[in-house]
Amino acid sequence: MEMSLQRTSSENNSGRNREEQEPSNKETTMEAPASGDDDQDLEEGFKRRRHTRHTHHQISEMESFFKGCPHPDEKQRKALGRELGLEPLQIKFWFQNKRTQVKTQQERYENNLLRVENDKLRAENRRYRNALANALCPSCGGPTALGEMSFDEQQLRIENARLKEEIASMSGPAAKHAGKSGSNSYCNMPSQNQMPSRSLDLGVGNNNKNNNYVAVAQAQPAAMVGEIYGGNDPLRELPLFSCFDKTLIGEIGLVAIEEINRLSLSGDPLWVPGNYGSEVVNEDEYLRVFPRGIGPTLLGARTESSRQTAIVIMHHMKLVEMLMDVNQWSNMFCGIVSRAVTHEVLSTGETIRYDGACQVMSAEFQVPSPLVPTRDNYFIRFCKKHQGQSWAVVDFSMDHLRPGAITKIRRRPSGCIIQELPNGYSKVIWVEHVEVDDSEVHNLYKNLVDSTLAFGAKRWVAAIDRTCERLASAMATNIPQGALCVITSHESRKSMMKLAERMVLSFCTGVGASTANAWTPLPSGLEDVRVMTRKSVDDPGRPPGIVLSAATSLWLPVPARRVFEFLRSENTRNQWDILSTGAQVNELAHIANGRDHGNCVSLLRVNTQNVGQNNMLILQESFIDATGSFVIYAPIDVAAINVVLGGGNPDYVALLPSGFAVLPDGPGLNGGPGPICEAGSGGGCLLTVAFQILVDSAPTSKISVGSVTTVNSLIKRTVEKIRDAVSLDGN
C-alpha cells in the first residue's frame, strides 16, 4: 500500500513539475499532429520511466530520516537524494506521501478509540438491562416485573442503594478525621466499593508457631493499575481542599508551570554535567533563579534531577489527555506507576479543555525489583496551554498536608512540555526534580538509582516512546500475509496484541509492591527472595483464588542486552525454563511492535513428551529500551488462543504472567555483548525474576509451607540455570 501511494503521488507531482519546468516542450507536443502508434509508444515509454520502485535501503534510510525530521528543507532533500541516488523531487514526494499516511493512521486510531468506547457503552447497557431483569422488589423481596416501574425509576432505586452504601462506608473515616483536624480546609475522601481488609496467614492450620515461614500480607481485591482502590487504602485517606485552598493551588500551579517551562528550555548554568554522563540541575543556580521554591530540603534527603527530550508519533492533545486521565496515565507507565488515585478534580479547564485543569492525585512509583522501596507521593497535577499548540503538565508535592505521614520524597515542580509537530508528531521535554531519602535502597541498586535511570526523565520518555510504537504497530495494515503465520487476519493480530498488553499490565500489577501490598522476605537464609499474596475474585482476566507472588533480584557480570536476548529467544528457552528442559520450542506467531527486533509478541509451543502439557502454549512479549528490558510470558491453553486468533474478545482469557526485568548496572549500559565484568563497574546487569502461582482456587484458604517451598525452589533453580548459561556463553 505504501509503495502504491508513493508511485501514485510521484506520478502526479512529477507530471506537474515537468509541466512547470518545460513549458516549451509541452506546447510543442500539444501542437504537433497526432501520429497514432508513435504517440502511444512514447506515452508507454514515459509511464515505464515513471514507475520506479524505491529499494529497501532507500525506504529504510528515508524512514529513519523521517522520524527525526518529517519536513526536510530543500538543502536536506538534495543531500539525502545524493546519498540515496534519488532526485530531490522524488525525496519531496515520498515525504509528502509519508506525512499523509501518518495522518491517516492517526485518524484511523482515533476512530478505533471511538468504536471501542461505543462497544463499552453497549456492553454497559446490556449489563444494566440484565440487572434490571433480575431486580428484586424493595418492599417484599420478590422479583420485580419490568412493567411495574419505569426505567428511570429503576435507575433511581439503584442509585439510591449505591449512595446509602457510600454514606455508610465513609461515616467511620469521616469521624476519625473530624477528631484529628480542626481546620475546615479539607475533609475525608469517600471510599467507593469499600471492602474490609483481610489478612492471610502464611502457614498451615495451627502449626504456625513452629513454622519459619510465618508472615502476614494484606489481601487486596484484584485490580488493574490505575484503578481507584477501595477499602482501607492509605492513598485514599488523604485531605481535600476548600474553596480558599483551590484558589491558592491555582496560583501555585501557575508558578510551577513557569518553573517547568524555564527548566525545560534553559541550558548552562542552570543545567550542568552530572556524575553519570547526564545533565543535572545546578542547585545554587536553581535557588537563585527560583528563590521562592517550596521550602528547605527534606532532612536526610538528596536532590535528584534529570531532563530528556524526544519526538514521538502521537498527537499532542492525545498525550495531554493520557496524562490527565489517571487510568490511561498509569497504564502507559505501568512499569513505573504501581498504583495511582485521583482524589479530586479541582478544575477541568477554562474555555479550552484541559487549559487550567487541576486535580489532586497520589501515586506510588516503582522499580521492577523487591530490593527498591516504592516512592509514594501526594501531589497536584496542573495543566496549562501555552502560546500556539504547546502544553505544559506539571506535578508538585503537597505531602506536608498528609495527616501523620513521614515524608521521604517531595516532588519539586516536575513534568513535561508537549509541543505540536506536523503530521501527528509531538515533541516532549520531560523534567524530573525530586528530593528523596533513598537510604533503604539495596546496595545492588544504588548505582542505578543514583544515575537517575531508575526514576528519572529518561525512563518516563522511554515509556512514552514505547507506547507510541505499540500503537503504530497495532494500526499498521500493510503487513504481508506471509508474516502472519497462524495469525490469519488483522483482527486476530489486534486481539493478540491486546491480550499481550493486558498480560504486561497484569505482570506489573501482580509483582509490583506498594504500601498496601509489601514484599515479605523469607526467613530461611535466602534473604533476597521475597513473597506476597493476593486474592483474585470476580476478575475474568485472572484465575480465581489465592495467588502467591515471589521475586528475587541479582547481579550478573554480563551486559544487559545479552541477558535479554538469551531470555527472549525460543532457541535458548529450554536452557532456563524448568517446563521446557530438553524440549524443542517453536515460534508459531511473531508480531513486531517496535523499532528494535527484540520488541515483539510471540506465540510459542513447547514440544514435550508430557501428554498433559501438549495442550498448552506460551504467550510472550519482550521489549527493550535504553533504561531496561522486560520478558513477560504466560501459559495459555489452545481453546483460549483459538478464540483470540478468531478475532474474539481477549478480556476473558485468564492469565497469570511471570517474567524477567533486566536493568543496566548504571547509565547507558544496555549495549551489545561484552566481556565479563566486576560488580558496580557498569558493565553488568541487574536481573529480577518474578513468578506468580495460583496456590488455591478458594479465596478463603491459607498459604501452605509446601507452596512457599515450591516457588522458592522454582526461583532458585531458574536463577542457577540462567547464571550458568549466560556465564558460560560469556566465556
C-alpha positions as MATLAB code, in Angstrom:
seq = 'MEMSLQRTSSENNSGRNREEQEPSNKETTMEAPASGDDDQDLEEGFKRRRHTRHTHHQISEMESFFKGCPHPDEKQRKALGRELGLEPLQIKFWFQNKRTQVKTQQERYENNLLRVENDKLRAENRRYRNALANALCPSCGGPTALGEMSFDEQQLRIENARLKEEIASMSGPAAKHAGKSGSNSYCNMPSQNQMPSRSLDLGVGNNNKNNNYVAVAQAQPAAMVGEIYGGNDPLRELPLFSCFDKTLIGEIGLVAIEEINRLSLSGDPLWVPGNYGSEVVNEDEYLRVFPRGIGPTLLGARTESSRQTAIVIMHHMKLVEMLMDVNQWSNMFCGIVSRAVTHEVLSTGETIRYDGACQVMSAEFQVPSPLVPTRDNYFIRFCKKHQGQSWAVVDFSMDHLRPGAITKIRRRPSGCIIQELPNGYSKVIWVEHVEVDDSEVHNLYKNLVDSTLAFGAKRWVAAIDRTCERLASAMATNIPQGALCVITSHESRKSMMKLAERMVLSFCTGVGASTANAWTPLPSGLEDVRVMTRKSVDDPGRPPGIVLSAATSLWLPVPARRVFEFLRSENTRNQWDILSTGAQVNELAHIANGRDHGNCVSLLRVNTQNVGQNNMLILQESFIDATGSFVIYAPIDVAAINVVLGGGNPDYVALLPSGFAVLPDGPGLNGGPGPICEAGSGGGCLLTVAFQILVDSAPTSKISVGSVTTVNSLIKRTVEKIRDAVSLDGN';
ca = [
       0.000    0.000    0.000;
       2.852    2.354    0.915;
       4.627    1.765   -2.399;
       1.398    2.246   -4.309;
       0.794    5.595   -2.626;
       4.346    6.647   -3.367;
       4.069    5.764   -7.047;
       0.696    7.461   -7.483;
       1.796   10.667   -5.812;
       5.134   10.616   -7.560;
       3.445   10.268  -10.953;
       1.039   13.152  -10.369;
       3.608   15.504   -8.865;
       6.352   14.623  -11.337;
       3.937   15.343  -14.143;
       3.013   18.732  -12.700;
       6.643   19.620  -12.074;
       7.660   18.607  -15.577;
       4.926   20.818  -16.974;
       6.170   23.800  -14.953;
       9.831   23.337  -15.822;
       9.418   22.537  -19.550;
       6.587   24.698  -20.887;
       8.101   24.946  -24.365;
       8.250   21.178  -24.795;
       4.670   20.859  -23.599;
       3.427   23.416  -26.078;
       5.286   21.754  -28.917;
       3.838   18.387  -28.013;
       0.311   19.732  -27.877;
       0.576   21.476  -31.209;
       2.134   18.533  -33.007;
      -0.310   16.446  -35.027;
      -1.284   13.029  -33.658;
       0.862   10.253  -35.004;
      -1.059    7.167  -33.870;
       1.212    4.352  -32.720;
       4.241    6.597  -32.304;
       2.440    8.704  -29.680;
       1.171    5.578  -27.940;
       4.687    4.109  -27.775;
       6.033    7.423  -26.458;
       3.354    7.518  -23.745;
       4.012    3.908  -22.686;
       7.755    4.566  -22.500;
       7.161    7.676  -20.418;
       4.980    5.668  -17.991;
       7.617    2.963  -17.735;
      10.227    5.537  -16.799;
       7.985    6.994  -14.085;
       7.218    3.633  -12.398;
      10.457    3.481  -10.417;
      10.360    1.472   -7.223;
      12.473    2.545   -4.261;
      14.823   -0.068   -2.867;
      14.515   -1.382    0.678;
      17.677    0.510    1.601;
      16.280    3.791    0.271;
      12.989    3.316    2.109;
      14.783    2.380    5.334;
      17.023    5.450    5.194;
      14.099    7.782    4.433;
      12.042    6.205    7.239;
      14.901    6.805    9.665;
      15.305   10.412    8.478;
      11.532   10.974    8.702;
      11.454   10.079   12.413;
      13.844   12.874   13.215;
      12.714   15.412   10.616;
       9.312   14.947    8.893;
       9.702   18.265    6.993;
      13.158   18.366    5.333;
      14.089   21.588    3.593;
      15.458   21.799    0.059;
      19.072   21.512    1.201;
      18.314   18.393    3.236;
      16.367   16.843    0.324;
      19.285   17.368   -2.028;
      21.771   15.888    0.431;
      19.533   12.889    1.057;
      18.964   12.457   -2.669;
      22.694   12.400   -3.379;
      23.196    9.822   -0.643;
      20.409    7.531   -1.900;
      20.742    8.153   -5.624;
      17.330    9.856   -5.939;
      16.139   13.136   -7.332;
      15.175   15.857   -4.805;
      11.646   15.752   -6.216;
      11.409   12.042   -5.501;
      12.510   12.740   -1.933;
       9.950   15.538   -1.648;
       7.054   13.433   -2.933;
       7.994   10.470   -0.735;
       7.935   12.662    2.384;
       4.587   14.169    1.320;
       3.108   10.698    0.937;
       4.586    9.590    4.271;
       3.091   12.551    6.124;
      -0.279   11.821    4.564;
      -0.010    8.177    5.587;
       0.836    9.049    9.213;
      -2.081   11.455    9.387;
      -4.422    8.780    8.010;
      -3.171    6.271   10.571;
      -3.771    8.772   13.389;
      -7.328    9.375   12.203;
      -7.889    5.621   11.960;
      -6.573    5.208   15.512;
      -8.969    7.874   16.836;
     -11.849    6.172   15.020;
     -10.891    2.874   16.629;
     -10.920    4.529   20.055;
     -14.422    5.832   19.421;
     -15.511    2.397   18.249;
     -14.113    0.770   21.393;
     -15.853    3.355   23.566;
     -19.099    2.660   21.739;
     -18.684   -1.073   22.364;
     -18.102   -0.406   26.053;
     -21.283    1.659   26.255;
     -23.237   -1.093   24.536;
     -21.858   -3.684   26.951;
     -22.708   -1.471   29.922;
     -26.216   -1.012   28.571;
     -26.633   -4.791   28.309;
     -25.327   -5.193   31.859;
     -27.892   -2.691   33.146;
     -30.663   -4.493   31.315;
     -29.632   -7.820   32.848;
     -29.500   -6.245   36.290;
     -32.971   -4.811   35.821;
     -34.288   -8.156   34.658;
     -33.116   -9.717   37.936;
     -34.117   -6.807   40.181;
     -35.930   -7.528   43.461;
     -38.810   -5.600   44.929;
     -37.558   -3.378   47.841;
     -40.772   -3.975   49.756;
     -41.329   -7.726   49.553;
     -38.005   -9.017   48.274;
     -39.670  -10.813   45.389;
     -38.963  -10.495   41.690;
     -39.962   -7.227   40.110;
     -41.673   -7.256   36.732;
     -40.340   -4.730   34.268;
     -43.787   -3.338   33.792;
     -44.202   -2.333   37.422;
     -41.832    0.649   37.253;
     -40.307    2.850   34.600;
     -36.704    2.640   33.521;
     -35.911    5.989   35.178;
     -37.439    4.822   38.463;
     -35.385    1.657   38.364;
     -32.201    3.665   37.790;
     -33.077    5.969   40.705;
     -33.583    2.995   43.019;
     -30.204    1.540   42.038;
     -28.515    4.918   42.526;
     -30.230    5.341   45.901;
     -28.910    1.976   47.119;
     -25.390    2.850   45.983;
     -25.464    6.202   47.784;
     -26.587    4.531   51.009;
     -23.612    2.178   50.809;
     -21.222    5.103   50.268;
     -22.656    7.031   53.234;
     -22.236    4.004   55.474;
     -18.666    3.382   54.282;
     -17.476    6.978   54.729;
     -19.023    7.627   58.123;
     -16.182    5.914   60.015;
     -13.212    7.616   58.284;
     -15.006   10.971   58.343;
     -15.462   10.763   62.114;
     -11.806    9.836   62.564;
     -10.535   12.832   60.561;
     -13.032   15.151   62.213;
     -11.442   14.331   65.549;
      -7.882   14.877   64.303;
      -8.250   18.137   62.444;
      -9.784   21.398   63.464;
      -9.434   23.003   60.049;
     -12.227   23.444   57.546;
      -9.765   23.405   54.672;
     -10.180   19.750   53.917;
     -12.331   16.723   54.559;
     -12.006   12.989   54.118;
     -12.239   11.350   50.726;
     -15.207    8.947   50.439;
     -14.397    5.354   49.574;
     -16.003    3.577   46.659;
     -16.879   -0.106   46.764;
     -15.229   -0.295   50.164;
     -14.209   -3.766   51.293;
     -12.890   -4.795   54.717;
      -9.212   -5.639   54.710;
      -8.294   -9.197   55.497;
      -5.034  -10.872   56.377;
      -3.677  -14.167   55.173;
      -1.568  -16.307   57.478;
       1.402  -17.749   55.630;
       1.167  -21.100   57.384;
      -0.811  -24.295   57.835;
      -3.591  -24.804   60.370;
      -2.452  -24.406   63.961;
       1.198  -25.146   63.292;
       2.136  -21.531   62.671;
       4.061  -21.252   65.936;
       6.610  -23.788   64.758;
       6.728  -22.527   61.212;
       9.631  -20.456   59.889;
       7.541  -19.105   57.035;
       5.035  -17.195   59.156;
       4.195  -13.859   57.640;
       1.210  -11.656   57.158;
       0.234   -9.944   53.911;
      -2.737   -7.766   53.234;
      -5.031   -9.251   50.622;
      -6.463   -6.766   48.170;
      -9.123   -7.247   45.542;
      -7.654   -7.918   42.114;
      -7.419   -4.668   40.184;
      -5.563   -3.227   37.231;
      -3.059   -0.425   37.569;
      -4.724    2.963   37.920;
      -7.976    1.694   39.364;
      -9.407    3.715   42.243;
      -8.924    1.392   45.174;
     -11.446    0.817   47.940;
     -11.054   -0.492   51.464;
      -8.512    0.729   53.994;
      -6.183    2.128   51.387;
      -3.747    4.710   52.799;
      -3.701    6.505   49.441;
      -7.376    7.383   49.874;
      -7.371    8.625   53.472;
      -5.979   11.998   52.453;
      -7.361   15.517   52.835;
      -9.242   17.506   50.216;
      -9.176   21.251   49.682;
     -11.603   24.027   50.489;
     -12.557   26.788   48.054;
      -9.833   29.018   49.505;
      -7.251   26.288   49.040;
      -8.349   25.751   45.433;
      -7.626   29.402   44.623;
      -4.235   29.144   46.284;
      -3.485   25.888   44.475;
      -4.280   27.548   41.145;
      -1.776   30.332   41.874;
       0.893   27.817   42.901;
       0.163   25.860   39.717;
       0.915   28.887   37.522;
       4.231   29.402   39.310;
       5.068   25.709   38.845;
       4.199   25.950   35.135;
       6.583   28.878   34.753;
       9.326   26.924   36.552;
       8.919   23.770   34.452;
       8.946   25.874   31.283;
      12.244   27.527   32.224;
      13.769   24.228   33.330;
      12.789   22.650   30.014;
      14.277   25.333   27.798;
      17.285   26.557   29.806;
      20.851   25.370   29.468;
      24.063   26.220   31.278;
      24.424   27.380   34.085;
      21.036   26.030   35.281;
      21.885   22.572   33.918;
      25.390   21.168   34.379;
      27.014   17.783   33.590;
      26.340   15.123   36.219;
      28.479   12.289   37.565;
      26.933    9.653   35.288;
      27.130   11.299   31.876;
      23.772   13.076   32.186;
      22.863   16.663   32.984;
      21.593   17.692   36.430;
      20.236   20.886   37.941;
      22.796   23.255   39.442;
      21.221   23.694   42.877;
      22.918   27.032   43.604;
      21.726   28.475   40.309;
      18.279   26.918   40.857;
      17.861   28.699   44.203;
      18.971   31.950   42.602;
      16.557   31.672   39.655;
      13.645   30.349   41.729;
      14.091   31.977   45.155;
      10.531   31.276   46.332;
      10.910   27.492   45.954;
       8.886   25.048   48.050;
      10.792   25.281   51.311;
      14.036   23.839   52.699;
      15.317   20.458   51.555;
      13.986   17.456   53.463;
      16.189   16.279   56.315;
      18.479   13.483   55.163;
      17.326   13.758   51.533;
      19.316   14.270   48.374;
      18.244   16.094   45.229;
      17.629   14.058   42.068;
      17.153   15.851   38.743;
      17.112   14.868   35.080;
      15.850   16.042   31.684;
      15.077   14.175   28.457;
      13.749   15.216   25.041;
      12.135   13.031   22.371;
       9.947   13.262   19.259;
       7.099   10.748   19.355;
       4.472    9.720   16.822;
       1.363   10.793   18.730;
      -0.907   13.817   18.528;
      -0.102   16.381   21.204;
      -3.700   16.542   22.516;
      -3.811   12.759   22.852;
      -0.714   12.929   25.030;
      -2.289   15.627   27.191;
      -5.430   13.527   27.559;
      -3.454   10.447   28.616;
      -1.523   12.422   31.218;
      -4.684   13.939   32.704;
      -6.573   10.624   32.943;
      -5.322    8.507   35.849;
      -6.131    5.161   34.193;
      -4.523    5.977   30.841;
      -1.539    7.557   32.604;
      -0.873    4.602   34.899;
      -1.376    2.077   32.074;
       1.073    3.899   29.814;
       3.652    3.985   32.623;
       2.723    0.613   34.148;
       6.385   -0.268   34.677;
       6.878    2.909   36.748;
       3.494    3.591   38.405;
       2.460    0.753   40.707;
      -0.713    2.475   41.933;
      -2.426    5.792   41.289;
      -5.525    7.583   42.574;
      -7.294   10.791   41.599;
      -8.761   12.165   44.839;
     -10.488   15.250   43.499;
     -10.748   17.165   40.237;
     -10.451   20.835   41.189;
     -10.925   22.087   37.626;
     -11.428   20.547   34.200;
     -10.208   23.600   32.336;
     -11.418   27.003   31.274;
     -12.711   27.772   27.785;
     -10.479   25.079   26.259;
     -10.480   21.534   27.607;
      -7.541   20.850   29.967;
      -6.399   24.506   29.813;
      -6.159   25.272   33.534;
      -7.186   21.741   34.561;
      -6.126   20.827   38.097;
      -6.536   17.654   40.130;
      -5.388   16.155   43.425;
      -3.575   12.846   42.979;
      -1.435   10.330   44.798;
       0.744    7.644   43.261;
       3.456    5.143   44.047;
       6.453    4.844   41.738;
       8.414    1.612   41.479;
      11.458   -0.096   40.045;
      10.837   -3.721   38.955;
      12.663   -5.218   41.925;
      11.711   -6.089   45.520;
      15.019   -4.517   46.649;
      13.972   -0.929   45.833;
      11.216    0.617   48.001;
       8.380    2.373   46.219;
       8.163    6.158   46.247;
       4.721    7.369   47.274;
       3.653   10.924   46.528;
       0.664   13.164   47.246;
       0.648   15.906   44.626;
      -1.255   18.363   42.469;
      -1.296   17.918   38.694;
      -1.783   21.163   36.780;
      -2.189   21.556   33.010;
      -1.888   24.788   31.042;
      -1.849   25.732   27.367;
       0.976   27.960   26.164;
       1.096   30.142   23.081;
       0.443   28.219   19.882;
      -0.034   24.482   20.280;
       2.244   23.953   23.267;
       1.065   22.467   26.570;
       2.628   22.060   29.991;
       1.676   19.357   32.508;
       3.334   19.758   35.902;
       3.211   17.963   39.278;
       4.160   19.495   42.628;
       4.043   17.860   46.051;
       1.529   18.546   48.793;
       2.907   15.867   51.126;
       3.010   18.286   54.047;
      -0.809   18.051   54.140;
      -0.802   14.282   54.639;
      -2.016   13.544   58.166;
       0.693   11.888   60.263;
       2.767   10.850   57.237;
       6.568   10.622   57.340;
       7.634   12.199   54.075;
      10.641   10.603   52.376;
      10.120   12.156   48.960;
       8.957   15.520   47.694;
       8.384   16.401   44.079;
       9.588   19.813   43.157;
       7.810   21.047   40.024;
       8.239   18.123   37.604;
       6.506   17.274   34.372;
       6.733   17.932   30.668;
       6.295   20.401   27.847;
       4.410   18.986   24.847;
       4.819   20.798   21.529;
       2.778   20.081   18.409;
       4.663   18.995   15.294;
       3.226   18.407   11.807;
       1.600   15.126   10.752;
       0.577   13.962   14.206;
       4.043   14.101   15.773;
       4.840   15.728   19.120;
       7.971   16.936   20.854;
       8.174   16.016   24.543;
      10.592   17.661   27.001;
      10.401   15.844   30.347;
      11.878   17.130   33.614;
      12.108   15.193   36.897;
      13.170   17.110   40.004;
      12.682   15.500   43.432;
      14.068   15.418   46.947;
      14.297   11.850   48.215;
      15.642    9.834   51.129;
      16.740    6.598   49.434;
      18.740    5.168   52.321;
      16.643    1.967   52.199;
      17.662    1.126   48.626;
      19.685   -2.094   48.424;
      23.362   -1.688   47.569;
      22.846   -3.614   44.310;
      20.611   -0.828   43.020;
      22.450    2.203   44.437;
      24.330    2.811   41.205;
      21.172    2.580   39.102;
      19.139    4.888   41.369;
      21.935    7.462   41.668;
      22.285    7.568   37.877;
      18.578    8.663   37.608;
      17.857    5.739   35.260;
      15.559    4.215   37.886;
      13.139    7.126   38.349;
      14.478    9.817   36.019;
      13.150   11.579   32.935;
      14.811    9.147   30.531;
      12.673    6.280   31.813;
       9.425    8.267   31.537;
      10.190    9.342   27.967;
      11.191    5.798   27.010;
       7.799    4.561   28.225;
       6.006    7.176   26.074;
       8.065    6.205   23.028;
       7.294    2.516   23.509;
       3.557    3.245   23.848;
       3.624    5.222   20.599;
       5.491    2.426   18.799;
       2.992   -0.116   20.062;
       0.011    1.949   18.902;
       1.600    2.465   15.479;
       2.146   -1.283   15.173;
      -1.444   -2.006   16.184;
      -2.709    0.376   13.484;
      -0.448   -0.998   10.743;
      -2.331   -2.524    7.806;
       0.485   -3.168    5.321;
       1.586   -6.438    6.978;
       2.440   -9.168    4.432;
       0.138  -12.155    4.742;
       3.116  -14.488    4.819;
       4.339  -12.799    8.021;
       1.122  -13.530    9.914;
       1.858  -17.258   10.462;
      -1.044  -18.730   12.440;
      -2.497  -15.229   12.682;
      -4.777  -15.204    9.673;
      -6.224  -11.677    9.768;
      -5.624   -8.180   11.050;
      -8.460   -8.663   13.550;
      -6.732  -11.664   15.107;
      -3.473   -9.708   15.138;
      -5.112   -6.877   17.070;
      -6.705   -9.315   19.512;
      -3.337  -10.967   20.107;
      -1.670   -7.603   20.786;
      -4.490   -6.586   23.115;
      -4.098   -9.823   25.063;
      -0.333   -9.291   25.301;
      -0.847   -5.720   26.527;
      -3.170   -6.954   29.270;
      -0.579   -9.586   30.194;
       2.080   -6.885   30.657;
      -0.275   -4.786   32.801;
      -1.165   -7.837   34.871;
       2.521   -8.659   35.407;
       3.387   -5.118   36.515;
       0.385   -5.102   38.856;
       0.927   -8.601   40.188;
       4.598   -8.240   41.076;
       4.561   -4.524   41.903;
       4.928   -3.678   45.583;
       3.073   -0.868   47.325;
       2.164    0.371   50.777;
      -0.844   -1.963   50.728;
       0.994   -4.992   49.300;
       4.528   -5.191   50.642;
       7.101   -7.864   49.946;
       7.853  -10.240   52.827;
      11.381  -11.713   52.968;
      11.677  -15.442   53.573;
      13.493  -16.037   56.912;
      15.259  -19.129   55.637;
      18.733  -17.916   54.787;
      17.568  -16.656   51.368;
      17.051  -13.025   52.305;
      16.906  -11.990   48.651;
      13.699  -13.955   47.944;
      10.519  -12.020   48.737;
       6.906  -13.196   48.634;
       3.435  -11.677   48.888;
      -0.108  -12.906   48.407;
      -3.134  -11.513   46.624;
      -6.739  -12.544   46.241;
      -8.241  -12.851   42.799;
     -12.025  -12.557   42.961;
     -14.529  -11.782   40.194;
     -11.828  -10.887   37.696;
     -12.391  -12.671   34.357;
      -8.831  -11.881   33.294;
      -7.241  -13.781   36.211;
      -7.841  -17.269   37.600;
      -9.838  -17.040   40.861;
      -8.233  -17.914   44.170;
      -5.081  -17.149   46.137;
      -2.078  -16.026   44.081;
       1.416  -16.285   45.521;
       3.941  -13.862   44.019;
       7.651  -14.428   44.547;
      10.596  -12.418   43.260;
      14.324  -12.075   43.640;
      16.960   -9.776   42.178;
      20.599  -10.488   41.466;
      23.592   -9.049   39.654;
      25.057  -10.794   36.602;
      28.528   -9.956   35.236;
      27.367   -9.760   31.614;
      25.772   -6.926   29.593;
      22.027   -6.416   29.876;
      21.480   -6.866   26.142;
      22.982  -10.329   26.136;
      20.793  -11.465   29.049;
      17.701  -10.023   27.347;
      18.412  -11.842   24.076;
      19.069  -15.095   25.946;
      15.771  -14.938   27.864;
      13.536  -13.908   24.981;
      14.808  -16.341   22.322;
      12.827  -19.530   21.776;
      16.080  -21.292   20.849;
      17.533  -20.879   24.352;
      14.336  -21.132   26.380;
      14.896  -24.794   27.237;
      18.132  -23.770   28.987;
      16.313  -21.902   31.780;
      12.593  -22.818   31.682;
      12.013  -25.787   34.002;
       8.954  -26.891   31.994;
      10.878  -26.720   28.708;
      14.044  -28.540   29.764;
      15.179  -30.872   26.991;
      12.238  -29.928   24.748;
      12.175  -28.059   21.466;
      10.410  -24.685   21.494;
       8.880  -23.389   18.250;
       7.577  -19.913   17.486;
       4.096  -20.158   15.935;
       3.466  -16.421   15.555;
       5.565  -13.260   15.694;
       4.295   -9.666   15.855;
       6.879   -6.874   15.762;
       5.792   -3.836   17.773;
       8.833   -1.556   17.790;
      11.990   -0.461   16.000;
      14.180   -2.910   17.894;
      13.915   -6.530   16.749;
      13.538   -7.550   20.402;
      10.275   -5.628   20.740;
       7.730   -8.265   19.765;
       4.837  -10.504   20.762;
       5.346  -14.239   20.244;
       3.226  -17.363   20.487;
       5.373  -20.357   21.451;
       4.758  -24.090   21.532;
       6.811  -26.422   23.734;
       7.135  -29.819   22.068;
       7.368  -32.012   25.135;
       6.780  -35.704   25.746;
       4.472  -34.881   28.648;
       0.959  -35.571   27.379;
      -0.582  -33.241   29.935;
       1.303  -30.229   28.507;
       0.571  -30.840   24.822;
      -2.496  -28.610   25.039;
      -0.576  -25.585   26.386;
       1.010  -22.701   24.530;
       3.030  -19.742   25.807;
       2.221  -16.105   25.068;
       5.311  -13.908   25.378;
       6.052  -10.215   24.966;
       9.534   -8.726   25.105;
      10.651   -5.121   24.802;
      13.840   -3.152   25.395;
      14.920    0.483   25.558;
      17.835    2.486   26.927;
      16.607    2.169   30.523;
      15.920   -1.571   30.695;
      14.100   -4.531   29.205;
      11.339   -6.998   30.039;
      10.480  -10.552   29.036;
       6.956  -11.448   30.185;
       5.133  -14.675   29.452;
       2.085  -16.685   30.499;
       0.827  -20.179   29.676;
      -2.405  -20.268   27.692;
      -4.451  -23.231   26.518;
      -5.264  -23.953   22.882;
      -9.011  -23.340   23.246;
      -8.453  -19.826   24.611;
      -5.899  -18.875   21.971;
      -8.227  -20.098   19.215;
     -10.819  -17.582   20.411;
      -8.214  -14.813   20.233;
      -6.948  -15.909   16.815;
     -10.528  -15.807   15.610;
     -10.638  -12.101   16.487;
     -12.618  -12.698   19.689;
     -12.547  -10.613   22.865;
      -9.336  -11.410   24.794;
     -10.522   -9.775   28.035;
     -11.950  -13.037   29.342;
      -8.821  -15.128   28.799;
      -7.420  -15.862   32.270;
      -3.700  -15.134   32.550;
      -1.210  -15.371   35.388;
       2.028  -13.984   33.915;
       5.587  -14.359   35.134;
       8.745  -12.874   33.722;
      12.022  -11.019   33.989;
      13.185   -7.422   34.261;
      16.720   -6.706   33.070;
      18.178   -3.348   34.082;
      21.646   -1.957   33.337;
      24.096   -1.625   36.216;
      24.406    2.095   35.640;
      23.717    4.594   32.826;
      23.814    3.789   29.115;
      24.863    0.174   29.501;
      22.175   -1.649   27.569;
      24.563   -2.277   24.709;
      25.623   -5.409   22.928;
      27.747   -8.329   24.049;
      30.773   -7.520   26.144;
      33.269   -9.178   28.435;
      32.669  -10.431   31.955;
      32.975   -7.532   34.411;
      33.090   -6.708   38.104;
      30.081   -5.701   40.229;
      29.463   -1.971   40.189;
      31.673   -1.375   37.163;
      28.673   -0.556   34.990;
      29.182   -3.410   32.529;
      26.891   -5.924   34.182;
      23.142   -6.031   34.640;
      20.515   -6.375   37.356;
      18.086   -9.242   36.819;
      14.749   -9.601   38.586;
      12.990  -12.969   38.371;
       9.285  -12.910   39.295;
       6.750  -15.735   39.332;
       3.033  -15.795   40.058;
       1.459  -19.106   41.055;
      -2.149  -19.956   41.803;
      -1.814  -21.956   45.010;
      -5.510  -22.468   45.739;
      -8.736  -21.745   43.857;
     -10.569  -20.974   47.134;
     -10.136  -17.275   48.066;
     -10.544  -18.040   51.790;
      -7.747  -20.617   52.015;
      -4.334  -20.136   53.629;
      -0.918  -20.402   52.050;
       0.853  -23.651   52.930;
       4.528  -24.209   53.647;
       4.659  -26.526   50.645;
       3.531  -23.745   48.286;
       6.212  -21.380   49.542;
       8.848  -24.103   49.347;
       7.806  -24.949   45.778;
       8.026  -21.394   44.466;
      11.268  -20.829   46.364;
      12.784  -23.916   44.729;
      11.483  -22.832   41.312;
      13.147  -19.420   41.579;
      16.394  -20.890   42.873;
      16.674  -23.448   40.065;
      15.764  -20.887   37.393;
      18.358  -18.409   38.660;
      21.052  -21.087   38.719;
      20.271  -22.135   35.155;
      20.356  -18.540   33.894;
      23.597  -17.729   35.706;
      25.333  -20.826   34.410;
      24.126  -20.351   30.833;
      24.999  -16.649   30.393;
      28.335  -17.004   32.206;
      29.292  -19.967   30.020;
      28.266  -18.029   26.924;
      30.347  -15.050   28.066;
      33.449  -17.163   28.448;
];
